Amino acid sequence: MDEIDLYLRKSKIVREGVEALTFQTQEARGREWAARHSYQVRKVWKDNLSAWTDAKRPDFEKALSALRRKEVPALWCYAVDRFDRKGASSVIQLLDSGVRIIFDYERLDSAEPRDRERIILDAERAKTASDLLSHRVRDTKQMQRRRGVWLGAAPYGLCKDKSGKLSHSKQWGTVLRILSEVADGVTPRRVASGLTADRQPSPKGGQWNASTVRRIVHNPVYEGWQVVALSREYTWPIAYRDEAGERLSVFTDGVEPVPADLVAKARRVHAGHQRGALGPRAGKASHLLTDLLRCAGCGAKMPGSGRSYVCNGHAMGKPCRAPASAMRARIEEFVYREWLAKVSSAGVDEGDPLMVAVAERWAALVAPEQTEEAQESLGAVKSAEAAVERLANDRAKGLYDGAMGKHFPRLVAEAEETLRAAQERANSLNNHRIDLTMFDDSDMLEAAWEAADLPTRRDLIRVAVDKITVTQAHRRGSPFDGDARCTLKWATPEED
């Protein structure tokens, strides 16, 4: 008995209300045909994909390959429009190759010469019908977008009413939490871990991941805007523009989006254009050098223990090839003297990198509000510069060759205006000066040190020192030799 393969297809993007389009019904019809014509079904190929999109239909390609390689003498398909919707060109090559394809609904068989013309015509009709349907769908969606109707399922944190407008859902608080934490400097990975630990279901119902957090941070819908993807390859959503180049709101009247300044800051921080507010948490350190010291033997921190600083790794029973320890009074005195000499010798007005770093950190301590505002303004400049560059790169990739291309000049003009305004604000905020006189005079610096309490002394040390690596003593009980045992890493300016 000869063998035959069956090819079944339905479109997952269409509501299949016709029984003949279901896999079960198609397969039953195919097996009936095979039995009636004395064929045995060898393989059933199935694709739940559109026949018109550029998406690959894996089983369709495999079915044709098997046919061309003569693994099977014939292929059955329910109807021409279930086979392909790309016109005559898609079937002519197969007809010319001499393979046998049966289209059950139309009762067409490529083995019959009289059916060749009908198969080609039906293939063209299927393409025409598909083109018309696609055109109608595109026009309908375009009109709905222009009315601010959200197409598809509502994004995470939002729900859709009968008119297609969006409003807050019960997960809206999680959206605000994500943006707030990212704006504070928490990484998307840590945000995702925190949400999972708090048993907050992700948009797919399972654990959170960093990519989901990033998409929420950068999705314009949370600002209230209609969105669109530039292409099938570039699926990251951008704000949709109407014929006039204006963005369109998709929120129900009275529903507030995420505050614009919070969104902007979260994106700057995530892009690395600005630091978040959350740094190392302030602890209750009772010693001058806690968290600065590192053991050269294993890299572990050296917290205070009794009258000494000791390798924490070794103290916790972990392997360390040369555990370091140092008398607290001796190493603190050494570090202070090194700090005093190094800082007071650095030129305040000579652009010394150490003094630039000291100025940045001292400003953050004595004028935190001004410093934070200045850093935010510099972050806005970097973000605006990146936006201009991104537009140019996207244009080079051909992402604005389609319908959005007509808005490209306007988008560039808006991005350049944003950059100009950010630069002006940054220039105005960075003109304030911090008094660094005491750092240029060893007597004043020493007097300030003597008058300072422990927290202030810790701050003073840290404006100039990032890390101190301590090696193990040459022998137990030997006098402390700071020059031989301590390597200080001095501060460097923040990168622009």
QUISULJO-V937642 format. One record per helix or strand of 2 or more residues. SS is the DSSP state (a for helix, b for strand). FROM is the first residue (numbers start at 1). TO is the last residue. Records with the same first field share a line. If there is no record, write none. Layout:
SS: FROM-TO ; FROM-TO
//
This chain:
b: 2-9 ; 39-47 ; 74-77 ; 100-103 ; 108-109 ; 158-160 ; 166-168 ; 227-228 ; 238-239 ; 293-295 ; 304-305 ; 308-310 ; 325-327 ; 465-470 ; 486-490
a: 19-21 ; 23-36 ; 58-68 ; 80-83 ; 89-97 ; 115-146 ; 172-183 ; 188-197 ; 210-218 ; 220-223 ; 260-271 ; 312-315 ; 328-345 ; 353-366 ; 368-396 ; 403-429 ; 437-440 ; 442-451 ; 454-462 ; 482-485
//
